[in-house]
Amino acid sequence: MTPELAASYDACTRVAKSQARNFYPSFLLLPPDRRRSMCALYAFMRRTDDIADEPGDVGAKRAALDAWRTALTLSLSGTAAPDPWVGWPALADAVARHDIPHRHLHEVIDGVAMDLEPRDFATFDDLYAYCYRVASAVGLCCLHIWGYRSDGGRAEALAEACGIALQLTNIIRDVREDAHNGRVYLPQEDLRRFGVDRNDLAAREVSEPLRRLLEFEARRAYAEYDRSLALAALVDPAGRPMLRAIVGIYRSLLDEIARRRFEVLRARVSVPGWRKVLIALRAYAGRGRAPRARGAEANPTR
């Protein structure tokens, strides 16, 4: 490894350690080479998000994302990117090393661009397309780093389902924060079905219609978690603990939200650090075991 590449990986690792609060404990379950690659991927995702979150008007942010996309294309093609981001060598190396399809990284930029302006999602299909770009595409990149057996595309389909479950969990948790920022991710068809309006999402108390709506969306998330359970058997043993840790942490978050009867408006629900560590340790201890189906009792909304 050249000094430039080593420095690039070190910079990405520092970003992951300092900012990947929900994810970094699971990075430690990977062998060092795959861990470095995950840090490079995370640092790219973090920087992509930061471009959209920086101060400035929508036009300036869109131009910055377009320039970022061009820099990505150049970097992955072996051409020096005009953008000075220190992570380019590490990202290009990780992508080449693990044969990550370039389109998934571009899909992530597409998803971030969708957040530049507040928007409504008319149907769940519309929301699904957004969740795919901002979460499933990331998971498909991870799949290549972890190592996997496609089984005729089955692994990729299960990874897509896993990403949908994780993003739905985020959406349920962040309802009030998103509403105050002018964003409503819950499908408009579902708001109408349960008699919920935008004011309900920004309130301090969860109304009964909103509670029923969030429970409905949680059942969707649990269905995707259940569907993706078989993915672990298709992932290499080296990558399996990280997959199980991430899913375990996020499913535990959804379990906690359901246990609190979807009281997500007063405070942000989170998984305590000690529980994340415990989930990660259990994932590592069970890395060689086949996944078990979860019964109805594992879904608090049933």
C-alpha positions in Angstrom: 0.0 0.0 0.0 1.4 3.4 -1.0 1.8 6.1 1.6 -0.9 8.2 -0.2 -3.4 5.2 -0.1 -2.6 4.5 3.6 -3.2 8.1 4.5 -6.5 8.1 2.6 -7.7 5.0 4.5 -6.5 6.5 7.8 -8.5 9.7 7.1 -11.7 7.6 6.3 -11.2 5.5 9.4 -11.1 8.7 11.5 -14.4 9.8 10.0 -16.0 6.5 10.7 -14.8 6.4 14.3 -16.0 9.9 15.0 -19.3 10.0 13.1 -20.7 6.4 12.5 -22.2 6.2 16.0 -24.8 3.5 15.1 -22.5 1.6 12.8 -18.8 1.7 13.9 -19.1 -0.9 16.6 -20.1 -3.3 13.9 -17.1 -2.3 11.8 -14.9 -3.8 14.4 -16.4 -7.3 13.7 -14.7 -7.3 10.3 -11.2 -8.4 9.4 -8.9 -5.3 9.1 -8.9 -5.2 5.3 -12.7 -5.3 5.0 -13.0 -2.8 7.9 -10.8 -0.3 6.0 -13.0 -0.7 3.0 -16.1 -0.1 5.1 -14.6 3.0 6.5 -13.9 4.3 3.0 -17.4 3.6 1.9 -18.9 5.2 5.0 -16.7 8.3 4.6 -17.9 8.7 1.0 -21.6 8.4 2.2 -21.0 10.8 5.0 -19.4 13.4 2.7 -22.2 13.0 0.2 -24.8 13.8 3.0 -22.7 16.7 4.2 -22.7 18.3 0.8 -26.5 18.4 0.8 -26.6 19.6 4.5 -24.2 22.5 4.1 -25.6 26.0 4.1 -26.6 27.4 0.7 -29.5 27.5 -1.7 -30.8 24.5 -3.5 -29.2 25.4 -6.8 -25.7 25.7 -5.2 -26.2 22.4 -3.4 -27.4 20.7 -6.6 -24.3 22.0 -8.5 -22.1 20.8 -5.7 -23.6 17.3 -5.9 -23.2 17.3 -9.7 -19.5 18.2 -9.2 -19.2 15.4 -6.6 -20.7 12.9 -9.0 -18.2 14.0 -11.7 -15.4 13.6 -9.2 -16.7 10.1 -8.3 -16.7 9.0 -12.0 -13.2 10.3 -12.6 -11.8 8.8 -9.4 -13.3 5.3 -10.1 -11.9 5.5 -13.7 -8.4 6.0 -12.4 -8.3 9.8 -13.2 -7.4 12.2 -10.4 -10.6 13.8 -9.2 -10.7 17.7 -9.2 -12.3 17.6 -5.8 -9.7 17.7 -3.0 -11.4 15.1 -0.7 -8.7 13.0 0.8 -10.8 9.8 0.7 -10.8 9.3 -3.1 -7.8 6.9 -3.2 -9.2 4.7 -0.5 -12.7 4.6 -2.1 -11.4 3.8 -5.5 -9.2 1.1 -4.1 -12.1 -0.4 -2.0 -14.5 -0.3 -5.0 -11.9 -2.1 -7.3 -10.9 -4.6 -4.6 -14.4 -5.7 -3.9 -15.9 -5.2 -7.4 -18.5 -2.8 -6.1 -20.8 -1.8 -9.0 -20.3 1.9 -9.6 -24.1 2.4 -10.2 -24.8 1.9 -6.5 -22.6 4.8 -5.5 -24.4 7.0 -8.1 -27.8 5.8 -6.7 -26.8 7.1 -3.3 -26.1 10.5 -4.8 -29.5 10.3 -6.5 -31.1 9.6 -3.2 -29.4 12.5 -1.4 -30.4 14.8 -4.2 -34.0 13.9 -3.6 -33.7 15.5 -0.1 -32.5 18.9 -1.4 -36.1 20.2 -1.4 -39.0 19.1 0.7 -41.2 16.7 -1.1 -44.2 14.5 -0.6 -44.4 10.8 -1.4 -47.8 10.0 -2.9 -47.6 6.2 -2.5 -45.5 3.6 -0.7 -44.1 2.7 -4.1 -42.7 6.3 -4.3 -41.3 6.1 -0.8 -39.8 2.7 -1.6 -37.8 4.2 -4.5 -36.4 6.8 -2.2 -35.5 4.2 0.5 -33.8 2.1 -2.1 -31.5 4.9 -3.1 -30.5 6.1 0.3 -30.4 2.7 2.1 -30.6 -0.3 -0.1 -28.0 0.9 -2.5 -25.6 1.3 0.5 -26.4 -2.2 1.6 -25.6 -3.6 -1.9 -22.2 -1.9 -1.7 -21.7 -3.4 1.7 -22.6 -6.8 0.4 -19.6 -6.8 -1.9 -17.2 -5.8 0.9 -18.5 -8.5 3.2 -18.4 -11.2 0.5 -21.5 -13.1 -0.5 -23.0 -15.8 -2.7 -25.6 -14.3 -5.1 -27.7 -17.4 -5.5 -29.2 -16.2 -8.7 -29.8 -12.6 -7.5 -31.5 -13.8 -4.3 -28.9 -12.2 -2.0 -29.2 -8.8 -3.8 -33.0 -8.9 -3.4 -32.7 -9.7 0.3 -30.1 -6.9 0.8 -32.6 -4.5 -0.9 -35.3 -5.6 1.6 -32.9 -5.1 4.5 -32.2 -1.5 3.4 -35.9 -0.8 3.1 -36.4 -2.0 6.7 -33.6 0.1 8.1 -34.8 3.3 6.3 -38.4 2.8 7.4 -37.1 2.5 11.0 -35.3 5.8 10.6 -38.5 7.4 9.1 -40.6 6.3 12.0 -38.1 7.5 14.6 -37.6 10.9 13.0 -41.2 11.8 12.2 -41.3 15.0 14.3 -37.8 16.2 13.4 -38.5 15.7 9.7 -41.8 17.5 9.9 -40.2 20.5 11.5 -37.7 20.6 8.6 -40.6 20.5 6.1 -40.2 16.9 5.2 -42.9 14.2 5.3 -41.7 10.8 4.3 -44.8 8.9 5.3 -46.9 8.2 2.1 -49.7 10.6 1.5 -52.0 7.7 0.8 -51.3 6.4 4.3 -51.9 9.8 5.9 -55.3 10.0 4.3 -56.1 6.4 5.2 -55.5 7.0 8.9 -56.8 10.5 9.1 -53.4 12.1 9.9 -52.4 15.6 8.8 -49.0 17.4 8.8 -49.8 19.2 12.1 -50.1 15.8 13.9 -46.5 15.0 12.8 -45.1 18.1 14.4 -47.1 18.0 17.7 -45.8 17.1 21.1 -48.3 14.3 21.7 -48.9 11.3 19.5 -52.6 11.2 18.4 -54.3 7.9 18.2 -54.6 8.2 14.4 -50.9 8.8 14.2 -50.1 5.9 16.5 -52.1 3.6 14.3 -50.3 5.0 11.2 -46.9 4.4 12.7 -47.8 0.9 13.8 -48.9 0.2 10.2 -45.5 1.4 8.9 -43.7 -0.6 11.5 -45.4 -3.7 10.3 -44.1 -3.0 6.9 -40.6 -2.6 8.3 -40.9 -5.8 10.3 -42.0 -7.7 7.2 -38.9 -6.5 5.4 -36.7 -7.4 8.4 -38.3 -10.9 8.4 -37.8 -11.2 4.6 -34.2 -10.3 4.8 -33.3 -12.7 7.6 -32.1 -15.4 5.1 -29.5 -13.0 3.8 -27.0 -14.0 6.5 -26.7 -17.5 5.2 -25.6 -16.1 1.8 -22.9 -13.7 3.3 -19.4 -14.9 3.9 -18.7 -15.8 7.6 -16.2 -12.8 7.8 -19.0 -10.3 6.9 -21.9 -12.1 8.6 -21.4 -10.6 12.1 -21.5 -7.0 10.8 -24.7 -7.7 8.9 -26.3 -9.2 12.0 -25.1 -6.4 14.2 -26.5 -3.7 12.0 -29.8 -5.4 11.6 -29.9 -6.3 15.3 -29.3 -2.7 16.4 -31.9 -1.2 14.0 -34.5 -3.9 14.8 -33.9 -3.3 18.5 -34.6 0.4 17.8 -37.9 -0.4 16.2 -38.7 -2.8 19.0 -38.1 0.0 21.5 -40.3 2.4 19.5 -43.1 -0.2 19.5 -42.6 -0.9 23.2 -43.1 2.8 23.9 -46.3 2.7 21.8 -44.8 4.9 19.1 -44.2 7.9 21.4 -41.6 9.4 19.1 -42.7 13.1 19.2 -41.4 14.1 22.7 -37.8 12.8 22.3 -35.7 10.9 19.9 -35.7 7.1 20.7 -32.3 5.5 20.6 -30.6 2.2 21.5 -28.2 2.6 24.5 -24.5 2.1 23.7 -24.2 -0.9 26.0 -27.0 -2.6 24.1 -25.3 -1.9 20.8 -22.1 -3.5 22.1 -24.1 -6.5 23.4 -25.8 -7.0 20.1 -22.4 -6.8 18.3 -20.9 -9.3 20.6 -23.8 -11.7 20.1 -23.5 -11.3 16.4 -19.8 -12.2 16.5 -20.4 -15.1 18.8 -23.1 -16.5 16.4 -21.2 -15.9 13.2 -21.1 -19.6 12.3 -24.7 -20.4 13.0 -27.5 -20.5 10.5 -30.2 -17.8 10.9 -33.4 -18.8 12.7 -36.9 -17.7 11.7 -38.4 -15.3 14.2 -41.8 -16.0 15.6 -44.8 -13.6 15.9 -43.7 -12.7 19.5 -40.6 -11.0 18.0 -42.8 -8.4 16.4 -44.3 -6.2 19.1 -46.9 -4.8 16.7 -48.5 -8.2 16.0 
